[in-house]
Amino acid sequence: MIEISDSPIDTAELQRSLINPAAGGYCAFEGWVRNENEGHVVERLEYEAYKPLAITEGEKVLAEARAKFPYLDARCVHRAGLLEIGECAVWIGVASAHRDEAFKACRYIIDEIKVRLPIWKKEHYANGDSGWVNCERCAQHGIAD
Amino acid sequence: MKTIKVCYFAMFREHAGVAEETLTLEAATAHDVFEQTRLRHGSDEPNGHCKVAINDHMADWDTPVNDGDTVLLFPPVAGG
């Protein structure tokens, strides 16, 4: 299940929601707002999401991860709106019978979410400027997807 | 001519100055719509880093557009 949230992510509650007696492993990834990017001092981040398609595409990513690395349950929450340094911008949790699937599915989900979901990040800098961040992998490869 | 509703997001919305507009265009594909909005708003973003959706479904640049479609233009994404 994927959610785009306008309010802070309750990671403890999300972790509890994945508790499963058949799970022998649980892996979570949290993406945090960092105070620097490419030499610029970042004061806060602003995420814009087109929710209808972010949800649809996110559910596809979770289904792909499950097909590749069969897990018991997974959840993902991505923030929208204005975030301060240190806040959790994205949370992914995977519970599986064994640790390998949990680690691999978690990695797959975050990597795909970053390049596929219609979500944009605007950095607000200490000098008063701001700028939209482009997709790193797309820029490196010069490709659309 | 086709009547197409175009929706802009993030930097595209800021370039266009509007979140959406309805245009009457000679356009066969999503790429044609993109090129015409680029000229209209003076954007120099190549479409190679961008994505497009038609009527809330992800599409390719060569997907045909029809009269009454809503075309969503997504600049390079940056989630996470």
Backbone of each chain as ProteinMPNN parsed JSONL, in Angstrom:
{"seq_chain_A": "MIEISDSPIDTAELQRSLINPAAGGYCAFEGWVRNENEGHVVERLEYEAYKPLAITEGEKVLAEARAKFPYLDARCVHRAGLLEIGECAVWIGVASAHRDEAFKACRYIIDEIKVRLPIWKKEHYANGDSGWVNCERCAQHGIAD", "coords_chain_A": {"N_chain_A": [[0.843, -1.183, 0.0], [0.541, 2.185, -0.837], [0.982, 5.593, 0.073], [0.423, 9.086, -0.192], [1.315, 11.681, 1.77], [0.246, 14.601, 3.479], [0.964, 15.252, 5.969], [3.221, 14.837, 8.859], [5.188, 11.779, 8.93], [4.363, 8.933, 10.714], [6.481, 6.855, 11.813], [6.758, 4.802, 13.682], [4.183, 3.834, 14.07], [3.673, 2.905, 11.512], [5.56, 0.865, 11.33], [4.552, -0.894, 13.257], [2.239, -1.641, 11.962], [3.054, -3.513, 10.17], [3.687, -5.784, 11.482], [3.836, -9.252, 11.676], [3.083, -12.602, 12.177], [4.284, -14.497, 10.577], [6.536, -13.364, 9.662], [10.036, -13.214, 9.46], [11.827, -11.341, 9.086], [12.376, -7.821, 8.83], [12.587, -4.828, 7.084], [13.379, -1.44, 6.814], [13.369, 1.698, 5.116], [14.28, 5.058, 5.454], [13.98, 8.19, 4.02], [15.536, 11.24, 4.498], [15.336, 14.805, 4.995], [18.003, 16.631, 3.854], [20.619, 18.975, 4.741], [22.125, 20.051, 2.722], [22.957, 20.328, -0.728], [24.754, 19.583, -3.555], [26.669, 21.586, -2.987], [25.116, 23.696, -2.161], [23.583, 25.359, 0.575], [20.87, 24.011, 2.094], [17.721, 24.972, 3.245], [15.064, 24.161, 3.564], [12.714, 21.776, 2.161], [10.428, 21.338, -0.533], [7.828, 19.343, -1.488], [6.072, 18.363, -4.334], [3.324, 16.555, -5.465], [1.612, 14.593, -7.863], [-1.068, 13.214, -6.989], [-3.052, 11.173, -7.892], [-1.748, 9.666, -9.984], [0.683, 9.135, -8.78], [0.006, 7.359, -6.792], [-1.066, 5.213, -8.319], [1.187, 4.453, -9.878], [2.986, 3.92, -7.854], [1.784, 1.709, -6.625], [2.16, -0.134, -8.649], [4.934, -0.396, -8.571], [5.27, -1.585, -6.048], [3.992, -4.023, -6.53], [5.657, -5.103, -8.49], [8.009, -5.383, -6.997], [7.19, -7.302, -5.182], [6.768, -9.469, -6.858], [9.355, -9.988, -7.715], [10.834, -10.304, -5.343], [9.568, -12.109, -3.205], [7.558, -10.981, -0.676], [5.918, -10.586, 2.544], [4.417, -8.389, 3.342], [4.199, -4.906, 2.525], [4.748, -1.4, 2.868], [4.492, 2.005, 1.874], [5.162, 5.408, 2.331], [5.042, 8.647, 1.123], [5.998, 11.988, 1.515], [4.255, 15.093, 0.95], [4.319, 18.613, 0.355], [5.685, 21.229, 2.495], [8.822, 20.678, 3.966], [11.001, 20.43, 6.778], [14.562, 20.518, 7.646], [15.866, 17.333, 8.394], [13.431, 16.082, 8.633], [11.338, 13.246, 7.883], [11.049, 12.251, 4.626], [10.355, 10.199, 2.981], [9.146, 6.931, 3.547], [9.706, 3.489, 3.718], [8.678, 0.234, 4.297], [9.241, -3.234, 4.685], [8.11, -6.462, 5.263], [9.106, -9.803, 5.597], [9.481, -13.38, 5.119], [12.132, -14.148, 5.302], [15.311, -12.403, 5.653], [16.567, -11.596, 3.279], [14.741, -11.082, 1.159], [13.378, -8.902, 2.232], [15.371, -6.876, 2.464], [16.119, -6.62, -0.272], [13.702, -6.028, -1.603], [13.01, -3.63, -0.4], [15.074, -1.958, -1.25], [14.658, -2.033, -4.015], [12.134, -0.824, -4.199], [12.538, 1.855, -3.245], [14.429, 2.777, -5.099], [13.01, 2.675, -7.531], [10.801, 4.294, -7.023], [11.937, 6.819, -6.805], [12.524, 7.53, -9.43], [10.247, 7.145, -10.952], [7.716, 7.988, -9.94], [5.291, 10.628, -10.19], [6.49, 13.014, -8.69], [7.86, 15.926, -7.368], [10.666, 17.883, -6.326], [11.459, 20.745, -4.604], [14.113, 22.753, -3.733], [14.8, 24.968, -1.114], [17.035, 27.497, -0.6], [19.66, 28.744, 1.619], [20.475, 31.242, 0.808], [18.25, 32.435, -0.139], [17.444, 31.773, -2.674], [15.719, 29.377, -4.801], [15.139, 26.104, -6.147], [14.091, 23.626, -8.546], [14.7, 20.179, -8.25], [16.292, 17.974, -10.417], [15.756, 14.701, -11.774], [18.237, 12.471, -10.855], [19.207, 10.058, -12.028], [17.978, 9.998, -14.516], [19.07, 12.264, -15.655], [21.772, 11.612, -15.747], [21.78, 9.473, -17.521], [20.496, 10.464, -19.662], [17.965, 9.766, -20.499], [14.451, 8.946, -20.837], [13.246, 7.216, -19.048]], "CA_chain_A": [[0.0, 0.0, 0.0], [1.311, 3.434, -0.886], [0.215, 6.772, 0.478], [1.087, 10.396, -0.275], [0.8, 12.314, 2.986], [0.531, 16.025, 3.704], [1.346, 15.456, 7.373], [4.417, 14.054, 9.215], [5.069, 10.318, 8.855], [4.492, 8.248, 12.006], [7.207, 5.636, 11.432], [6.522, 3.733, 14.667], [2.864, 3.269, 13.775], [3.791, 2.154, 10.264], [6.277, -0.378, 11.63], [3.607, -1.8, 13.958], [1.217, -2.138, 11.018], [3.621, -4.6, 9.357], [3.97, -6.95, 12.334], [3.204, -10.418, 11.057], [3.695, -13.775, 12.823], [5.049, -15.296, 9.609], [7.708, -12.593, 9.226], [11.287, -13.411, 10.184], [12.681, -10.191, 8.792], [11.7, -6.556, 8.519], [13.573, -3.84, 6.664], [12.767, -0.149, 6.518], [14.229, 2.778, 4.641], [13.745, 6.402, 5.634], [14.69, 9.276, 3.344], [15.445, 12.445, 5.332], [15.686, 16.083, 4.361], [19.408, 16.951, 4.143], [20.835, 20.433, 4.765], [23.074, 20.455, 1.679], [22.9, 19.609, -1.999], [25.648, 20.1, -4.591], [27.341, 22.805, -2.556], [24.171, 24.709, -1.693], [23.001, 25.14, 1.899], [19.414, 23.864, 1.933], [16.996, 25.301, 4.486], [13.878, 23.304, 3.62], [12.321, 21.18, 0.885], [9.0, 21.366, -0.836], [7.481, 18.261, -2.409], [4.789, 18.44, -5.038], [2.996, 15.234, -6.011], [0.323, 14.416, -8.53], [-1.439, 12.037, -6.203], [-3.701, 10.029, -8.56], [-0.793, 8.812, -10.692], [1.736, 8.697, -7.85], [-0.526, 6.159, -6.135], [-1.15, 4.128, -9.313], [2.537, 4.013, -10.247], [3.572, 3.346, -6.643], [1.246, 0.354, -6.436], [2.844, -0.992, -9.647], [6.291, -0.654, -8.06], [5.159, -2.571, -4.959], [3.656, -5.322, -7.122], [6.885, -5.6, -9.136], [8.935, -5.801, -5.934], [6.668, -8.551, -4.603], [6.995, -10.536, -7.844], [10.799, -10.271, -7.782], [11.36, -10.673, -4.023], [8.284, -12.353, -2.52], [7.485, -10.537, 0.71], [4.604, -10.777, 3.149], [3.672, -7.124, 3.318], [5.051, -3.724, 2.36], [4.042, -0.119, 2.845], [5.328, 3.145, 1.503], [4.531, 6.721, 2.496], [5.867, 9.756, 0.636], [5.455, 13.278, 1.936], [4.042, 16.233, 0.064], [4.285, 19.856, 1.115], [6.934, 21.854, 2.949], [9.492, 19.871, 4.994], [12.181, 21.032, 7.397], [15.747, 19.656, 7.713], [15.753, 16.217, 9.322], [12.126, 15.409, 8.562], [11.262, 12.051, 7.041], [10.364, 12.582, 3.375], [9.798, 8.963, 2.416], [9.321, 5.77, 4.413], [9.357, 2.208, 3.099], [8.871, -0.908, 5.186], [8.934, -4.531, 4.078], [8.196, -7.632, 6.143], [9.198, -11.023, 4.795], [9.814, -14.576, 5.885], [13.58, -14.116, 5.514], [15.806, -11.028, 5.507], [17.039, -11.249, 1.94], [13.645, -10.477, 0.392], [13.055, -7.598, 2.825], [16.411, -5.934, 2.034], [16.101, -6.395, -1.722], [12.452, -5.365, -1.996], [13.092, -2.261, 0.099], [15.976, -1.241, -2.157], [13.992, -1.905, -5.319], [11.022, 0.132, -4.093], [13.008, 3.249, -3.161], [15.093, 3.149, -6.358], [12.008, 2.894, -8.581], [9.961, 5.434, -6.643], [12.656, 8.073, -7.068], [12.593, 7.875, -10.852], [9.004, 6.888, -11.694], [6.493, 8.619, -9.456], [5.209, 12.067, -10.475], [6.767, 13.78, -7.469], [8.926, 16.896, -7.645], [11.285, 18.402, -5.104], [12.02, 22.09, -4.746], [14.989, 23.104, -2.622], [14.856, 26.374, -0.726], [18.407, 27.661, -0.139], [19.91, 29.74, 2.662], [20.652, 32.576, 0.204], [16.949, 32.948, -0.581], [17.063, 31.173, -3.962], [15.109, 28.051, -4.744], [15.263, 25.429, -7.438], [13.559, 22.266, -8.67], [15.745, 19.168, -8.393], [16.012, 17.04, -11.505], [16.028, 13.289, -11.529], [19.668, 12.242, -11.064], [19.505, 8.953, -12.938], [17.557, 10.394, -15.862], [20.02, 13.256, -16.16], [23.025, 10.916, -16.051], [21.635, 8.583, -18.665], [19.874, 11.188, -20.765], [16.833, 8.981, -21.003], [13.172, 9.35, -20.255], [12.784, 6.362, -17.957]], "C_chain_A": [[0.887, 1.245, 0.0], [0.401, 4.613, -0.582], [1.066, 8.019, 0.24], [0.471, 11.23, 0.839], [1.201, 13.78, 3.088], [0.985, 16.289, 5.138], [2.519, 14.541, 7.73], [4.152, 12.547, 9.271], [5.303, 9.718, 10.236], [5.138, 6.893, 11.748], [6.946, 4.485, 12.4], [5.184, 3.037, 14.386], [2.92, 2.419, 12.502], [4.499, 0.822, 10.502], [5.336, -1.387, 12.298], [2.615, -2.421, 12.978], [1.735, -3.302, 10.184], [3.922, -5.85, 10.182], [3.128, -8.136, 11.859], [3.87, -11.67, 11.647], [4.524, -14.636, 11.871], [6.334, -14.59, 9.178], [8.91, -12.893, 10.107], [12.227, -12.248, 9.968], [11.843, -8.977, 8.453], [12.794, -5.562, 8.161], [12.844, -2.551, 6.339], [13.813, 0.808, 5.981], [13.527, 4.101, 4.912], [14.608, 7.375, 4.847], [14.453, 10.553, 4.134], [15.822, 13.688, 4.541], [17.08, 16.498, 4.833], [19.645, 18.459, 4.009], [21.777, 20.941, 3.673], [22.794, 19.679, 0.402], [23.772, 20.324, -3.024], [26.219, 21.471, -4.225], [26.417, 23.905, -2.066], [23.676, 24.35, -0.287], [21.476, 25.149, 1.747], [18.738, 24.144, 3.273], [15.737, 24.464, 4.656], [13.571, 22.786, 2.222], [10.816, 21.263, 0.725], [8.731, 20.255, -1.847], [6.115, 18.519, -3.012], [4.525, 17.064, -5.632], [1.684, 15.324, -6.777], [-0.233, 13.094, -8.008], [-2.084, 10.899, -6.997], [-2.703, 9.094, -9.241], [0.361, 8.36, -9.813], [1.286, 7.415, -7.148], [-0.542, 4.979, -7.117], [0.234, 3.563, -9.626], [3.233, 3.368, -9.042], [3.076, 1.934, -6.387], [1.876, -0.624, -7.433], [4.231, -1.369, -9.146], [6.237, -1.711, -6.956], [4.857, -3.965, -5.513], [4.878, -5.931, -7.807], [7.861, -6.125, -8.086], [8.497, -7.142, -5.356], [6.905, -9.727, -5.54], [8.469, -10.953, -7.865], [11.328, -10.852, -6.466], [10.174, -10.948, -3.104], [8.331, -11.978, -1.036], [6.074, -10.744, 1.235], [3.767, -9.507, 3.057], [4.672, -5.976, 3.143], [4.175, -2.494, 2.361], [5.03, 0.981, 2.489], [4.521, 4.417, 1.723], [5.514, 7.775, 1.996], [5.192, 11.053, 1.031], [5.202, 14.207, 0.754], [4.015, 17.467, 0.946], [5.668, 20.313, 1.547], [7.531, 21.046, 4.103], [10.744, 20.581, 5.498], [13.334, 20.025, 7.414], [15.521, 18.562, 8.768], [14.419, 15.495, 9.271], [12.196, 14.204, 7.628], [10.422, 12.369, 5.806], [9.729, 11.349, 2.741], [10.114, 7.814, 3.368], [8.864, 4.528, 3.656], [9.619, 1.113, 4.112], [8.436, -2.188, 4.505], [9.101, -5.62, 5.123], [8.192, -8.88, 5.283], [9.601, -12.196, 5.676], [11.294, -14.575, 6.247], [14.138, -12.747, 5.119], [16.135, -10.63, 4.08], [15.956, -10.54, 1.122], [13.331, -9.077, 0.922], [14.068, -6.549, 2.381], [16.243, -5.584, 0.549], [14.837, -5.659, -2.178], [12.48, -3.894, -1.589], [13.952, -1.414, -0.843], [15.317, -1.012, -3.521], [12.923, -0.815, -5.267], [11.546, 1.565, -4.054], [13.656, 3.677, -4.483], [14.07, 3.471, -7.449], [11.142, 4.114, -8.291], [10.623, 6.76, -7.006], [12.602, 8.486, -8.532], [11.264, 7.728, -11.591], [7.787, 7.666, -11.228], [6.469, 10.11, -9.801], [5.26, 12.88, -9.187], [7.96, 14.679, -7.777], [9.372, 17.539, -6.351], [11.872, 19.771, -5.39], [12.849, 22.389, -3.511], [14.919, 24.602, -2.372], [16.205, 26.593, -0.032], [18.535, 28.794, 0.883], [20.038, 31.142, 2.073], [19.343, 33.145, -0.364], [16.504, 32.401, -1.924], [16.308, 29.872, -3.736], [15.237, 27.414, -6.119], [14.673, 24.037, -7.403], [14.705, 21.302, -8.919], [15.348, 18.217, -9.513], [16.394, 15.631, -11.114], [17.481, 12.979, -11.876], [19.926, 11.185, -12.136], [19.117, 9.313, -14.37], [18.581, 11.33, -16.463], [21.327, 12.571, -16.573], [22.916, 10.138, -17.352], [21.035, 9.28, -19.874], [18.708, 10.446, -21.366], [15.567, 9.384, -20.268], [12.765, 8.453, -19.098], [13.837, 5.386, -17.488]], "O_chain_A": [[1.859, 1.332, 0.75], [-0.78, 4.625, -0.931], [2.279, 8.002, 0.447], [-0.738, 11.461, 0.859], [2.345, 14.148, 2.819], [1.347, 17.414, 5.483], [2.798, 13.583, 7.009], [3.055, 12.102, 9.609], [6.335, 9.972, 10.857], [4.449, 5.905, 11.497], [6.917, 3.324, 11.992], [5.078, 1.813, 14.458], [2.3, 1.359, 12.421], [4.105, -0.211, 9.96], [5.324, -2.568, 11.954], [2.203, -3.57, 13.137], [0.946, -4.008, 9.555], [4.365, -6.862, 9.638], [1.915, -8.044, 11.672], [5.096, -11.783, 11.619], [5.37, -15.414, 12.311], [7.128, -15.147, 8.42], [8.828, -12.838, 11.334], [13.29, -12.17, 10.584], [10.761, -9.079, 7.875], [13.808, -5.466, 8.854], [11.813, -2.565, 5.668], [14.988, 0.739, 6.344], [12.336, 4.252, 4.64], [15.831, 7.384, 4.991], [13.309, 10.914, 4.412], [16.54, 13.616, 3.544], [17.32, 16.692, 6.025], [18.95, 19.136, 3.251], [22.182, 22.104, 3.683], [22.433, 18.503, 0.451], [23.568, 21.5, -3.326], [26.246, 22.389, -5.045], [26.887, 24.944, -1.601], [23.388, 23.188, 0.003], [20.879, 26.143, 1.334], [19.144, 23.611, 4.306], [15.382, 24.098, 5.776], [14.096, 23.288, 1.228], [10.052, 21.26, 1.69], [9.326, 20.224, -2.924], [5.148, 18.843, -2.322], [5.417, 16.471, -6.239], [0.766, 16.043, -6.383], [0.086, 12.017, -8.511], [-1.701, 9.745, -6.801], [-2.794, 7.875, -9.096], [0.958, 7.314, -10.066], [2.083, 6.501, -6.935], [-0.087, 3.884, -6.787], [0.43, 2.348, -9.637], [3.972, 2.395, -9.19], [3.845, 1.062, -5.982], [2.099, -1.792, -7.111], [4.656, -2.517, -9.277], [7.061, -2.625, -6.929], [5.394, -4.962, -5.031], [5.107, -7.137, -7.715], [8.466, -7.182, -8.264], [9.325, -8.009, -5.076], [7.203, -10.837, -5.098], [8.784, -12.133, -8.016], [12.154, -11.765, -6.464], [9.814, -10.09, -2.298], [9.056, -12.589, -0.251], [5.151, -11.038, 0.475], [2.578, -9.544, 2.739], [5.828, -6.067, 3.557], [3.025, -2.522, 1.922], [6.226, 0.894, 2.765], [3.35, 4.497, 1.352], [6.677, 7.791, 2.399], [3.977, 11.205, 0.903], [5.847, 14.112, -0.29], [3.724, 17.382, 2.139], [6.685, 19.847, 1.033], [6.851, 20.76, 5.088], [11.45, 21.243, 4.738], [13.121, 18.828, 7.221], [15.053, 18.829, 9.874], [14.292, 14.398, 9.815], [13.01, 14.159, 6.706], [9.244, 12.71, 5.912], [8.708, 11.437, 2.058], [11.209, 7.736, 3.924], [7.797, 4.508, 3.042], [10.688, 1.078, 4.723], [7.403, -2.233, 3.835], [10.131, -5.687, 5.794], [7.387, -9.012, 4.361], [10.006, -12.023, 6.826], [11.671, -14.952, 7.356], [13.516, -12.019, 4.346], [15.999, -9.465, 3.709], [16.22, -9.528, 0.473], [13.05, -8.168, 0.141], [13.685, -5.454, 1.968], [16.229, -4.413, 0.17], [14.899, -4.777, -3.034], [12.033, -3.023, -2.336], [13.588, -0.289, -1.185], [15.414, 0.071, -4.098], [12.821, 0.012, -6.173], [11.031, 2.415, -4.78], [13.457, 4.804, -4.936], [14.244, 4.428, -8.204], [10.793, 4.871, -9.197], [9.963, 7.697, -7.453], [12.631, 9.678, -8.837], [11.159, 8.143, -12.745], [6.91, 7.977, -12.035], [7.497, 10.783, -9.718], [4.248, 13.358, -8.673], [8.945, 14.241, -8.373], [8.593, 17.719, -5.415], [12.681, 19.935, -6.303], [12.363, 22.295, -2.384], [14.973, 25.403, -3.306], [16.494, 25.967, 0.988], [17.67, 29.662, 1.002], [19.746, 32.127, 2.752], [19.338, 34.205, -0.99], [15.337, 32.534, -2.293], [16.267, 29.341, -2.626], [15.421, 28.101, -7.124], [14.735, 23.345, -6.386], [15.591, 21.59, -9.724], [14.223, 17.718, -9.556], [17.236, 15.405, -10.245], [17.921, 13.182, -13.008], [20.747, 11.379, -13.033], [19.829, 8.98, -15.317], [18.927, 11.213, -17.639], [21.914, 12.899, -17.604], [23.831, 10.141, -18.175], [21.064, 8.747, -20.983], [18.482, 10.484, -22.575], [15.6, 10.058, -19.238], [12.002, 8.889, -18.235], [13.588, 4.602, -16.572]]}, "seq_chain_B": "MKTIKVCYFAMFREHAGVAEETLTLEAATAHDVFEQTRLRHGSDEPNGHCKVAINDHMADWDTPVNDGDTVLLFPPVAGG", "coords_chain_B": {"N_chain_B": [[-8.399, 20.418, -36.067], [-7.901, 20.116, -32.544], [-9.366, 20.096, -29.316], [-7.662, 20.382, -26.429], [-7.028, 19.741, -23.064], [-4.439, 20.916, -21.103], [-2.25, 20.088, -18.521], [0.006, 21.412, -16.188], [2.942, 20.83, -14.242], [4.964, 21.439, -11.326], [8.057, 22.776, -12.277], [7.177, 23.271, -14.863], [4.645, 24.363, -14.491], [5.348, 26.715, -13.264], [6.79, 27.972, -15.32], [4.763, 28.244, -17.236], [2.908, 29.742, -15.908], [0.392, 29.08, -15.276], [-1.696, 26.451, -13.936], [-3.208, 24.824, -15.5], [-4.578, 24.727, -18.815], [-6.842, 25.173, -21.538], [-6.434, 24.279, -24.811], [-6.624, 24.864, -28.343], [-5.505, 22.9, -30.811], [-3.382, 21.777, -33.56], [-2.58, 18.678, -33.371], [-1.133, 15.51, -33.368], [0.065, 13.674, -31.704], [1.169, 13.071, -28.259], [3.667, 14.192, -28.095], [3.529, 16.252, -29.989], [1.777, 17.98, -28.694], [3.313, 18.665, -26.495], [5.487, 19.995, -27.76], [4.187, 22.198, -28.839], [3.254, 23.528, -26.593], [5.651, 24.143, -25.465], [6.722, 26.007, -27.273], [4.782, 27.937, -26.951], [5.155, 28.765, -24.317], [7.824, 29.261, -24.108], [9.658, 27.406, -23.082], [12.722, 25.597, -22.578], [13.147, 23.009, -21.998], [14.126, 19.8, -22.867], [12.175, 17.046, -24.166], [13.117, 14.584, -23.47], [13.798, 14.068, -20.781], [11.446, 14.175, -19.549], [8.056, 13.225, -18.614], [4.869, 11.965, -19.723], [1.33, 11.965, -19.374], [-1.879, 10.787, -20.311], [-5.185, 11.528, -19.84], [-4.991, 10.648, -17.15], [-3.461, 8.317, -17.355], [-0.266, 6.889, -17.675], [1.687, 7.665, -20.51], [3.229, 7.322, -23.792], [5.501, 9.369, -25.727], [4.777, 9.194, -28.368], [2.143, 8.5, -28.295], [-1.154, 8.73, -29.564], [-3.216, 11.689, -29.499], [-6.537, 12.701, -28.676], [-9.473, 14.602, -29.52], [-10.652, 16.462, -26.823], [-9.102, 15.222, -24.906], [-7.158, 15.083, -21.836], [-3.996, 16.208, -21.263], [-1.185, 15.556, -19.399], [1.678, 17.129, -18.394], [4.77, 16.251, -17.282], [7.572, 17.451, -15.7], [11.122, 16.555, -15.219], [11.218, 14.066, -12.734], [11.631, 13.881, -9.131], [11.55, 12.215, -6.691], [11.71, 10.906, -3.283]], "CA_chain_B": [[-8.011, 21.011, -34.785], [-8.405, 19.381, -31.372], [-9.379, 20.828, -28.051], [-6.895, 19.579, -25.471], [-6.714, 20.37, -21.775], [-3.048, 20.626, -20.749], [-1.956, 20.359, -17.107], [1.442, 21.615, -15.961], [3.35, 20.537, -12.865], [6.277, 21.891, -10.834], [8.695, 23.864, -13.034], [6.358, 23.597, -16.039], [3.579, 25.26, -14.044], [5.948, 28.031, -13.016], [7.081, 28.57, -16.631], [3.515, 28.576, -17.944], [2.159, 30.727, -15.125], [-0.938, 28.509, -14.984], [-1.651, 25.013, -13.649], [-3.837, 24.126, -16.626], [-5.235, 25.588, -19.808], [-7.458, 24.42, -22.627], [-5.878, 24.818, -26.058], [-7.077, 24.282, -29.608], [-4.213, 22.62, -31.441], [-3.155, 20.735, -34.557], [-1.65, 17.779, -32.692], [-1.433, 14.091, -33.574], [0.607, 12.875, -30.599], [1.518, 13.781, -27.027], [4.853, 14.993, -28.384], [3.091, 17.477, -30.672], [1.208, 18.868, -27.672], [4.448, 19.165, -25.714], [6.255, 20.958, -28.562], [3.42, 23.444, -29.013], [3.231, 24.262, -25.313], [7.018, 24.643, -25.291], [6.803, 27.246, -28.055], [3.842, 28.9, -26.371], [5.626, 29.296, -23.04], [9.252, 29.554, -24.162], [10.454, 26.478, -22.273], [13.761, 24.93, -23.366], [13.341, 21.667, -21.445], [13.878, 18.748, -23.864], [11.195, 16.089, -23.636], [13.775, 13.329, -23.103], [13.821, 13.864, -19.33], [10.094, 14.43, -19.028], [7.079, 12.166, -18.813], [3.563, 12.467, -20.119], [0.175, 11.108, -19.112], [-3.095, 11.212, -21.012], [-6.386, 11.124, -19.089], [-4.557, 9.971, -15.927], [-2.691, 7.101, -17.618], [1.054, 7.18, -18.216], [1.664, 7.47, -21.962], [4.502, 7.562, -24.481], [5.445, 10.623, -26.503], [4.119, 8.98, -29.661], [0.737, 8.126, -28.101], [-2.054, 9.691, -30.215], [-4.146, 12.456, -28.667], [-7.863, 12.867, -29.281], [-10.243, 15.771, -29.116], [-11.215, 16.32, -25.475], [-8.149, 14.586, -23.976], [-6.368, 15.869, -20.891], [-2.583, 15.827, -21.357], [-0.454, 16.005, -18.209], [3.102, 17.233, -18.718], [5.557, 16.091, -16.056], [9.017, 17.693, -15.801], [11.889, 15.469, -14.582], [10.737, 13.815, -11.373], [12.683, 13.795, -8.104], [10.995, 11.776, -5.412], [12.663, 10.37, -2.316]], "C_chain_B": [[-8.645, 20.216, -33.641], [-8.384, 20.29, -30.159], [-8.771, 19.93, -26.984], [-6.729, 20.382, -24.184], [-5.296, 19.943, -21.381], [-2.823, 21.015, -19.288], [-0.439, 20.401, -16.914], [1.766, 21.373, -14.485], [4.743, 21.122, -12.597], [6.853, 22.989, -11.729], [7.896, 24.234, -14.284], [5.24, 24.572, -15.662], [4.137, 26.673, -13.823], [6.299, 28.733, -14.327], [5.809, 29.067, -17.295], [2.736, 29.673, -17.22], [0.739, 30.282, -14.821], [-0.773, 27.013, -14.711], [-2.269, 24.215, -14.788], [-4.432, 25.144, -17.581], [-5.804, 24.685, -20.896], [-7.062, 25.082, -23.933], [-6.532, 24.131, -27.257], [-5.843, 24.153, -30.494], [-4.352, 21.679, -32.633], [-2.143, 19.793, -33.925], [-2.089, 16.337, -32.909], [-1.023, 13.266, -32.351], [0.854, 13.751, -29.367], [2.737, 14.671, -27.255], [4.488, 16.298, -29.081], [2.543, 18.481, -29.663], [2.348, 19.504, -26.875], [5.201, 20.256, -26.478], [5.503, 22.289, -28.673], [3.329, 24.234, -27.709], [4.619, 24.843, -25.019], [7.195, 25.976, -26.023], [5.959, 28.338, -27.409], [4.419, 29.574, -25.129], [7.139, 29.51, -22.995], [10.103, 28.659, -23.287], [11.521, 25.835, -23.149], [14.046, 23.533, -22.826], [13.107, 20.633, -22.544], [12.953, 17.682, -23.295], [11.839, 14.802, -23.156], [13.792, 13.051, -21.617], [12.435, 13.952, -18.712], [9.202, 13.222, -19.282], [5.743, 12.793, -19.146], [2.489, 11.456, -19.735], [-1.009, 11.68, -19.887], [-4.286, 10.641, -20.242], [-6.021, 10.232, -17.895], [-3.939, 8.59, -16.155], [-1.342, 7.504, -18.198], [1.051, 6.822, -19.702], [3.079, 7.628, -22.506], [4.357, 8.835, -25.304], [4.759, 10.428, -27.853], [2.68, 8.49, -29.527], [-0.165, 9.177, -28.771], [-2.9, 10.445, -29.19], [-5.446, 12.67, -29.447], [-8.522, 14.131, -28.751], [-10.842, 15.515, -27.723], [-10.279, 15.676, -24.459], [-7.582, 15.61, -22.982], [-4.942, 15.341, -20.923], [-1.849, 16.428, -20.162], [1.03, 15.991, -18.523], [3.914, 17.274, -17.433], [7.021, 16.435, -16.334], [9.785, 16.571, -15.095], [11.512, 15.296, -13.114], [11.915, 13.708, -10.407], [12.055, 13.442, -6.769], [12.107, 11.338, -4.475], [13.422, 11.445, -1.572]], "O_chain_B": [[-9.763, 19.714, -33.753], [-7.504, 21.136, -30.002], [-9.296, 18.86, -26.677], [-6.34, 21.549, -24.211], [-4.993, 18.751, -21.331], [-3.16, 22.123, -18.869], [0.292, 19.544, -17.409], [0.964, 21.674, -13.602], [5.566, 21.276, -13.499], [6.214, 24.022, -11.925], [7.93, 25.385, -14.72], [4.927, 25.492, -16.418], [3.497, 27.674, -14.144], [6.13, 29.947, -14.444], [5.771, 30.167, -17.847], [1.997, 30.436, -17.842], [-0.028, 31.009, -14.19], [0.17, 26.386, -15.194], [-1.898, 23.064, -15.017], [-4.747, 26.271, -17.2], [-5.31, 23.583, -21.136], [-7.308, 26.269, -24.151], [-6.938, 22.971, -27.184], [-5.222, 25.144, -30.875], [-5.296, 20.894, -32.719], [-0.948, 20.086, -33.943], [-3.243, 15.979, -32.674], [-1.681, 12.284, -32.006], [0.764, 14.978, -29.418], [2.837, 15.76, -26.69], [5.078, 17.339, -28.793], [2.809, 19.68, -29.759], [2.352, 20.707, -26.615], [5.516, 21.309, -25.922], [6.103, 23.362, -28.609], [3.326, 25.465, -27.722], [4.741, 25.901, -24.402], [7.738, 26.936, -25.477], [6.363, 29.498, -27.33], [4.22, 30.767, -24.9], [7.678, 29.899, -21.959], [11.15, 29.082, -22.796], [11.275, 25.553, -24.322], [15.071, 22.937, -23.157], [12.014, 20.578, -23.107], [12.945, 17.44, -22.088], [11.179, 13.998, -22.497], [13.8, 11.885, -21.222], [12.275, 13.82, -17.498], [9.541, 12.324, -20.053], [5.505, 13.974, -18.895], [2.715, 10.246, -19.769], [-1.119, 12.889, -20.088], [-4.381, 9.433, -20.024], [-6.652, 9.202, -17.658], [-3.9, 7.777, -15.232], [-1.266, 8.347, -19.092], [0.486, 5.804, -20.102], [4.0, 8.014, -21.786], [3.25, 9.315, -25.548], [4.221, 11.379, -28.42], [2.059, 8.106, -30.519], [0.031, 10.375, -28.572], [-3.254, 9.901, -28.143], [-5.459, 12.8, -30.671], [-8.174, 14.648, -27.689], [-11.46, 14.477, -27.485], [-10.615, 15.588, -23.278], [-7.533, 16.811, -23.247], [-4.703, 14.166, -20.644], [-1.882, 17.638, -19.938], [1.58, 14.949, -18.88], [3.778, 18.182, -16.613], [7.654, 15.756, -17.142], [9.174, 15.725, -14.443], [11.489, 16.26, -12.349], [13.051, 13.473, -10.819], [12.027, 14.25, -5.841], [13.288, 11.39, -4.82], [14.259, 11.135, -0.724]]}, "name": "protein", "num_of_chains": 2, "seq": "MIEISDSPIDTAELQRSLINPAAGGYCAFEGWVRNENEGHVVERLEYEAYKPLAITEGEKVLAEARAKFPYLDARCVHRAGLLEIGECAVWIGVASAHRDEAFKACRYIIDEIKVRLPIWKKEHYANGDSGWVNCERCAQHGIADMKTIKVCYFAMFREHAGVAEETLTLEAATAHDVFEQTRLRHGSDEPNGHCKVAINDHMADWDTPVNDGDTVLLFPPVAGG"}
